[in-house]
Amino acid sequence: MSLAPTSLVDLQQANILKHDDTNGYTYFGNYLGGSSFNWTSATWWHTKQMFFVPFQYKGYTCLLRHDRGTGYTMFGSYLGGSSWSWATLVQWSWAAGRTDNLVSFQYAGSTYFLWHDRASGWTSVGKYSGGSSISWYSEQWIKDYSDFLVPFQFYPEESTYLLQHNRATGYTNFGKYLGGTSFQWTQVRWAAGYTDFLVPYRYAGSTYLFQHNRASGNTHIGHWQNVYSLTWFQTLQWASNYTDFVVPFEFAGGSYIMTHDKASGHTFLGGYLGGNTIQWFPRMNWAKDSTTHMVSFGGGQPWDTSVETSGGR
């Protein structure tokens, strides 16, 4: 089945997907600026092991939904509001109960997925060809090591990289993607037992990284001077034990950061102005304990890829 929708959604739109895995309630917010969204809703699967991976394919905004427990996977193209055109449900038998990282990225004009099982180290990179079809390449990486696997594009070079981080040791690897399962790796070491969020984003034609330690509230923003060296701005002090989600997106030529605290429902959205400066809009008060997944999608997601972040998986 083709993923081409009946009508092309405005790819300049920025959207947020908010999901509650206790009841399947799923909300889609079309960003209007400031703290304003136009929300629509639907009821989807409710399981505690879901992955939501937005991606772009041939100009269309799409979504991969994967249930870790069963391996069931669906691919859909966005029609607007809460409407999606879904390809046939498939089961990745090799992935049932084993998916710890699942991300998408763009390389040489094509869409790819990276799947990783932390316990075994098995890692697959697949080139997407529409519908539910992916051509996979696999190899075994170090077992029980990868806490973060985050794809990004380095500007102005525009090469595709993967950021791999082990929280316990602080070892961080930057891999330039070369095709298949090949990466050109360089390793650095950051603080051990510290990183809870690693979120790359784009601003003014350059690549930046957002790092946050939840226990202390320490928040760091770094500007990539080259792929392996960041210039870190002065540390921001946020509330401790408060941030459960950090989601970047782009809208009307600007870069934005959205954060959410599940227990209180407090949600903050701000425009990034460079350095360590974020212009925050009025707080949004969402329902308490109702958000288990939050991702950005559409033309407003950085580099046609998105990272759902709720601490290391």
C-alpha positions, 0 to 999 in steps of 0.5 A: 500500500502506498503512503501517499495521502489524498491531499498534501498537508502543509509541510511548513506546519509544526505539530505535537503528538501527545499520547496517554498509554493508560487509555490510548487517548491521543491528541494532535496539536497544530502549533499557532504561535505563542502558547496556542495550539489547535487540538484534535484527538483520537483513541489509539492502542493503549500499551505501555511499550509504544514507540512513536517515530515521525518521519518524512518520505517523498514530501509527506509527513509520516509516522511509525507506530511500534508496540515493543511487546508484540512487535506489531508495527504500523506506518501512516501518512498524515492527512491533517487533524487526527486523520492518518492513512495507514499502511497494512499492519505488520509484525516484526517478529525479530523485534517483539519484546526487544526494541530499546531504541527506534529512530528515523533519519535522512541520508542521501535523500532517502529515509532510514530507520535505526533499531537497537536491542540493548541487551543483545547489542543487535542493531539494524539500519533499514532503508525505507521504500514506502508502505511497510517495506524496509531493507535492513542491514544488521550487526552486533554492537556492544551489549548493555551500552547504548542509553541514547542513540540520537540522529542529527545533521551537522550544519553547514556540512549537512552530513548525517550523524548518530550520537551514542551515549552511555550514561554510566560511564559518560562515554559519547560517540559521534558516528558519521553515517556512511551507508548500510551499518557503517559509521565513522566513529569518534569518541569523547568522554562526558560526565558519568551518571549525569545525562538524562536528555540529549536533544539536538536541534537547528538554529540559524543554520547551525547545529546545537545540543540541549543536555539536561540533568533531571536531579539537579535541574542543570541544563546545558546548551552547546553549539557545535563548532565541529562535529566533535567539539561543542562550545557550551554556554553558561549553565541554566538552572531549572527546577530539579526533578521536574522535566519529563519531556524535552521536544524541539521543533521549528516554526515560521523560521524559528527554533522552539523548545517544549518541556512538560512535567507529567505530575503537575501537567505544567507545560512550557514552550519557548523560542530559542534566541541563541546562547542560553536564552529562551523566550518563554511563553505563558505556561500551559496547564495540561491534565496531570499524569496524562502524557506518556509520549510527546513528539513533534512532527510535520514540516516543523520538526528539525531535519525531517526527524524527531526524538521522543525524549523522556530520559534514557531508554 
